[in-house]
Amino acid sequence: MASMRDIKHRKVSIQSTQQITKAMKLVSTVKLQHAKAAAEKSKSYFNCMYATVHNILSRVGHLDHKYLTPGATGKKAVIVITSNRGLAGGYNSNIIKLITRHKEWKPEELLIYAIGSKGRDALNRAGYEVKKDLSGISEEPAFTDAIKLCEELLAAFSRGEISEIYLAYTSFKNTVVHDPVLMQLLPVEAKEETEDADGKGKVLMNFEPKDEEALNLIVPKYISSLIYGALKEAAASENGARMQAMDSATNNAEDMIEDLTLKYNRARQGSITQELTEIIAGAEAIS
């Protein structure tokens, strides 16, 4: 059985850790409030842009455009959004598993555009090629960052260096629920519609001046919007996951402190009983 001194030192150590986890929970709570508000503001635009582009493409009929067909050559580019810090439960590991456990993907087929050092380091160790490290933009994502990344990816797609573009991020549902998502950005896939909203035959959409020029303008804005929305949702998910993890750690520390307090009291009671026994035995020996 551990001595009273060892138990006391262990209890003090856990209490110090508990103070840290409490502070981290408070910080994450404050950050979550700001990140949640930003994610909710961008989510409407995110969803509207996604629905609008897919509705447009479903009405154009057969259209031969570079953004609508996979490239003949090149690897698959995957934008992986994780965090630069740990202590966030399964936030980072869920995204990493989304890539490494994909049944149809092999490491040599992918180019990783890593936003967040945790994903960058984990995928690099797993044998994936990290094409670009963008960890600096995960803390305070801006729309200009999404535009720059979109332009770089589209340029590589046009050159034939990549054939498909995917986005892996954590979707923010609420403070408790955060779902890992893998979304295909390019080529843009659209479901064919057979009827319009009134139940009539599908009305084909015409472009002015030309369909190719229109798509050249629409698709980059579409991809930039999805990347930016994913960055905002990932930031909210990260802080929500960290807040939950720190709350669990604080509660676990409290349980451990209570258990150690009980053990300390038992050890102290045993020590007092032993001292009393020795005193009584000594008094009986003298008498």
C-alpha positions as CSV (number, residue, x, y, z in Angstrom):
1,M,0.0,0.0,0.0
2,A,1.3,3.5,-0.9
3,S,2.5,5.7,2.0
4,M,0.6,8.8,3.2
5,R,3.4,10.9,1.7
6,D,3.1,9.3,-1.7
7,I,-0.7,9.6,-1.7
8,K,-0.5,13.3,-0.8
9,H,2.1,14.0,-3.5
10,R,-0.1,12.2,-6.1
11,K,-3.2,14.2,-5.0
12,V,-1.4,17.5,-5.2
13,S,-0.1,16.6,-8.7
14,I,-3.7,15.8,-9.9
15,Q,-5.1,19.0,-8.4
16,S,-2.5,21.0,-10.4
17,T,-3.5,19.2,-13.6
18,Q,-7.1,19.8,-12.8
19,Q,-6.5,23.5,-12.6
20,I,-4.9,23.4,-16.0
21,T,-7.8,21.4,-17.6
22,K,-10.3,23.9,-16.0
23,A,-8.5,26.8,-17.5
24,M,-8.2,25.2,-20.9
25,K,-12.0,24.4,-20.8
26,L,-12.8,28.0,-20.1
27,V,-10.5,29.2,-22.9
28,S,-12.1,26.7,-25.4
29,T,-15.6,27.8,-24.3
30,V,-14.8,31.4,-25.1
31,K,-13.2,30.5,-28.4
32,L,-16.1,28.2,-29.3
33,Q,-18.6,31.0,-28.9
34,H,-16.8,33.1,-31.5
35,A,-16.1,30.2,-33.8
36,K,-19.7,29.0,-33.6
37,A,-21.0,32.4,-34.5
38,A,-18.7,32.6,-37.5
39,A,-19.6,29.1,-38.6
40,E,-23.3,29.8,-38.4
41,K,-22.9,33.0,-40.4
42,S,-21.0,31.2,-43.2
43,K,-23.1,28.0,-43.2
44,S,-26.0,29.7,-45.0
45,Y,-23.8,30.9,-47.8
46,F,-22.0,27.5,-47.8
47,N,-25.2,25.6,-48.3
48,C,-26.8,28.1,-50.7
49,M,-23.7,28.1,-53.0
50,Y,-23.6,24.3,-52.9
51,A,-27.3,23.9,-53.8
52,T,-27.2,26.6,-56.4
53,V,-24.3,25.3,-58.4
54,H,-25.6,21.7,-58.3
55,N,-29.0,23.0,-59.4
56,I,-27.4,24.9,-62.3
57,L,-25.4,21.9,-63.4
58,S,-28.4,19.6,-63.2
59,R,-30.1,21.7,-65.8
60,V,-27.4,22.2,-68.4
61,G,-27.7,18.8,-69.9
62,H,-24.6,17.2,-71.3
63,L,-21.8,19.7,-71.1
64,D,-18.2,19.0,-72.0
65,H,-16.1,21.2,-69.6
66,K,-12.8,20.6,-67.8
67,Y,-14.3,21.2,-64.4
68,L,-17.0,18.5,-64.9
69,T,-14.9,15.6,-66.0
70,P,-12.0,13.9,-64.2
71,G,-8.5,14.6,-65.5
72,A,-6.9,11.9,-67.5
73,T,-3.7,12.1,-65.6
74,G,-2.5,13.2,-62.2
75,K,-3.0,12.3,-58.6
76,K,-5.9,13.1,-56.3
77,A,-5.5,16.3,-54.2
78,V,-7.0,16.2,-50.7
79,I,-7.3,19.3,-48.5
80,V,-7.1,17.9,-45.0
81,I,-8.2,20.3,-42.2
82,T,-7.0,19.4,-38.7
83,S,-5.7,21.5,-35.8
84,N,-2.2,22.6,-34.7
85,R,-2.8,21.5,-31.1
86,G,-3.9,18.3,-29.5
87,L,-6.0,17.6,-26.4
88,A,-9.2,17.7,-28.5
89,G,-10.4,14.2,-28.1
90,G,-10.9,12.4,-31.5
91,Y,-11.1,15.6,-33.5
92,N,-7.8,15.0,-35.4
93,S,-7.8,11.2,-35.4
94,N,-11.2,11.0,-37.0
95,I,-10.1,13.1,-40.0
96,I,-6.8,11.1,-40.3
97,K,-8.8,7.8,-40.3
98,L,-11.1,9.3,-43.0
99,I,-8.0,9.4,-45.3
100,T,-6.0,6.3,-44.2
101,R,-9.0,3.9,-44.1
102,H,-10.5,4.9,-47.4
103,K,-10.8,1.6,-49.2
104,E,-10.2,2.9,-52.7
105,W,-7.2,5.2,-52.0
106,K,-3.5,4.4,-51.8
107,P,-0.9,6.7,-50.4
108,E,1.0,7.0,-53.7
109,E,-2.2,8.2,-55.4
110,L,-2.7,11.3,-53.2
111,L,-1.3,14.7,-52.7
112,I,-2.1,16.2,-49.3
113,Y,-2.7,19.9,-48.8
114,A,-2.5,20.0,-45.0
115,I,-4.2,22.7,-43.0
116,G,-3.1,21.9,-39.5
117,S,0.1,20.3,-38.2
118,K,-1.5,17.3,-36.6
119,G,-2.9,16.0,-39.9
120,R,0.3,16.9,-41.7
121,D,2.6,15.0,-39.3
122,A,0.3,12.0,-39.0
123,L,-0.2,11.5,-42.8
124,N,3.5,12.2,-43.4
125,R,4.4,9.3,-41.0
126,A,1.8,7.1,-42.8
127,G,3.6,7.5,-46.1
128,Y,1.5,10.2,-47.8
129,E,3.0,13.0,-49.8
130,V,2.3,16.4,-48.2
131,K,2.3,18.7,-51.2
132,K,1.9,21.9,-49.2
133,D,1.8,22.8,-45.5
134,L,-0.9,25.4,-44.8
135,S,-0.9,25.1,-41.0
136,G,-0.7,28.8,-40.5
137,I,-4.3,29.5,-41.8
138,S,-6.1,27.1,-39.4
139,E,-6.1,29.5,-36.5
140,E,-7.7,32.5,-38.1
141,P,-9.1,31.4,-41.5
142,A,-9.9,34.2,-44.0
143,F,-11.7,34.1,-47.3
144,T,-8.6,35.3,-49.1
145,D,-6.8,32.1,-47.9
146,A,-9.5,30.0,-49.4
147,I,-9.2,31.9,-52.7
148,K,-5.4,31.5,-52.9
149,L,-5.7,27.7,-52.2
150,C,-8.5,27.4,-54.8
151,E,-6.4,29.2,-57.5
152,E,-3.4,27.0,-56.8
153,L,-5.5,23.8,-57.0
154,L,-7.3,24.8,-60.2
155,A,-4.0,25.7,-61.8
156,A,-2.6,22.3,-61.0
157,F,-5.8,20.7,-62.2
158,S,-5.6,22.6,-65.5
159,R,-1.9,21.5,-65.9
160,G,-2.9,17.9,-65.4
161,E,-0.9,17.5,-62.2
162,I,-4.1,16.5,-60.3
163,S,-7.2,14.7,-61.6
164,E,-9.6,15.2,-58.7
165,I,-9.9,17.5,-55.7
166,Y,-11.4,16.5,-52.3
167,L,-12.0,18.2,-49.0
168,A,-11.7,16.5,-45.6
169,Y,-13.0,18.5,-42.6
170,T,-15.1,18.2,-39.5
171,S,-18.7,19.4,-39.9
172,F,-20.1,21.4,-36.9
173,K,-23.6,20.2,-36.0
174,N,-23.7,21.5,-32.5
175,T,-21.5,21.8,-29.4
176,V,-21.6,18.0,-28.9
177,V,-21.8,16.6,-32.4
178,H,-19.0,17.0,-34.9
179,D,-18.9,14.7,-38.0
180,P,-15.9,14.1,-40.2
181,V,-16.8,14.7,-43.9
182,L,-15.1,13.9,-47.1
183,M,-16.4,16.0,-50.0
184,Q,-15.5,15.9,-53.7
185,L,-14.9,19.4,-55.0
186,L,-13.7,18.7,-58.5
187,P,-14.9,17.4,-60.9
188,V,-18.2,18.8,-59.9
189,E,-20.9,16.1,-59.7
190,A,-24.5,17.0,-60.3
191,K,-27.5,14.8,-60.1
192,E,-29.7,14.8,-63.2
193,E,-33.2,16.3,-62.6
194,T,-36.1,15.0,-64.6
195,E,-38.7,17.5,-63.3
196,D,-38.7,21.0,-62.1
197,A,-40.3,22.3,-58.9
198,D,-43.8,22.4,-60.6
199,G,-43.6,18.8,-61.6
200,K,-43.1,19.7,-65.3
201,G,-40.3,18.5,-67.5
202,K,-36.8,19.7,-66.8
203,V,-36.1,23.2,-68.1
204,L,-32.6,23.4,-69.6
205,M,-30.5,26.4,-68.6
206,N,-28.7,28.5,-71.2
207,F,-25.7,30.7,-70.5
208,E,-24.9,34.1,-71.7
209,P,-22.3,34.8,-73.2
210,K,-21.1,31.1,-73.2
211,D,-21.5,28.2,-70.9
212,E,-17.7,27.7,-70.7
213,E,-17.1,31.3,-69.6
214,A,-19.9,31.1,-67.0
215,L,-18.5,27.9,-65.5
216,N,-15.0,29.4,-65.4
217,L,-16.4,32.1,-63.2
218,I,-18.8,30.1,-61.1
219,V,-16.7,27.0,-60.2
220,P,-13.8,28.9,-58.6
221,K,-16.2,30.9,-56.4
222,Y,-18.0,27.7,-55.6
223,I,-14.8,25.9,-54.5
224,S,-13.5,28.9,-52.6
225,S,-16.8,29.1,-50.7
226,L,-16.8,25.5,-49.8
227,I,-13.2,25.7,-48.5
228,Y,-13.9,28.8,-46.5
229,G,-17.1,27.3,-45.0
230,A,-15.1,24.1,-44.1
231,L,-12.4,26.1,-42.4
232,K,-15.0,27.9,-40.2
233,E,-16.9,24.7,-39.3
234,A,-13.6,23.0,-38.5
235,A,-12.6,25.8,-36.2
236,A,-15.9,25.5,-34.3
237,S,-15.6,21.7,-34.2
238,E,-12.1,21.9,-32.8
239,N,-13.0,24.2,-29.9
240,G,-16.1,22.2,-29.2
241,A,-14.1,18.9,-29.1
242,R,-11.4,20.5,-26.9
243,M,-14.0,21.9,-24.5
244,Q,-15.6,18.4,-24.1
245,A,-12.2,16.7,-23.7
246,M,-11.1,19.2,-21.0
247,D,-14.5,18.9,-19.2
248,S,-14.1,15.1,-19.2
249,A,-10.5,15.4,-18.0
250,T,-11.6,17.8,-15.2
251,N,-14.3,15.4,-14.0
252,N,-11.9,12.4,-14.1
253,A,-9.4,14.4,-12.1
254,E,-12.2,15.1,-9.5
255,D,-13.0,11.4,-9.2
256,M,-9.3,10.6,-8.8
257,I,-8.9,13.2,-6.1
258,E,-11.9,11.8,-4.2
259,D,-10.4,8.3,-4.4
260,L,-7.0,9.5,-3.2
261,T,-8.6,11.4,-0.4
262,L,-10.3,8.2,0.8
263,K,-7.1,6.3,0.5
264,Y,-5.2,9.0,2.4
265,N,-7.8,9.0,5.2
266,R,-7.6,5.2,5.5
267,A,-3.8,5.3,5.6
268,R,-3.9,8.0,8.2
269,Q,-6.4,6.1,10.3
270,G,-4.3,3.0,10.0
271,S,-1.2,5.0,11.1
272,I,-3.0,6.4,14.1
273,T,-4.3,3.0,15.1
274,Q,-0.9,1.5,14.9
275,E,0.6,4.3,17.0
276,L,-2.1,3.8,19.7
277,T,-1.5,0.0,19.6
278,E,2.2,0.6,20.1
279,I,1.6,3.0,23.0
280,I,-0.8,0.7,24.8
281,A,1.6,-2.3,24.3
282,G,4.5,-0.2,25.7
283,A,2.4,0.9,28.7
284,E,1.4,-2.7,29.4
285,A,5.1,-3.8,29.2
286,I,6.1,-1.2,31.7
287,S,3.4,-2.1,34.2
